[in-house]
Amino acid sequence: MANPAPIDDVAIGGEVIRLGQFLKFAGLLDSGGDVKEAIIDGLVAVNGEVDRRRGRQLQPGDIVSFDGRRVRVCP
């Protein structure tokens, strides 16, 4: 069984950020169009669960997974 990807911490400079914004801010995706497609296609997970809501509000400690990378939201 493969080890899960290491988790990178990304400071958002606040308490909340929307999933779509965070994917671009963390450098996981480059454009809003790419973000929309990835989320609609079920390729993005939050805390291990697929989430298809681009506007989902992330809190510090949430872990976003996409394309083999895992990124933790930090304040």
HUUR-V890814 format. One record per pair of residues at least 24 apart in sequence whose C-alpha atoms are under 6 Angstrom apart, sorted by the first residue. I is the first residue (numbers start at 1). J is the second residue. Records with the same first field share a line. If there is no record, write none. Layout:
BEGIN
I = J ; J
END
This chain:
BEGIN
7 = 70 ; 71
8 = 71
9 = 71 ; 72
10 = 73 ; 74
11 = 74 ; 75
12 = 75
13 = 75
14 = 75
15 = 75
16 = 58 ; 59
17 = 57 ; 58
18 = 55 ; 56 ; 57 ; 58
19 = 54 ; 55 ; 56
20 = 54
END
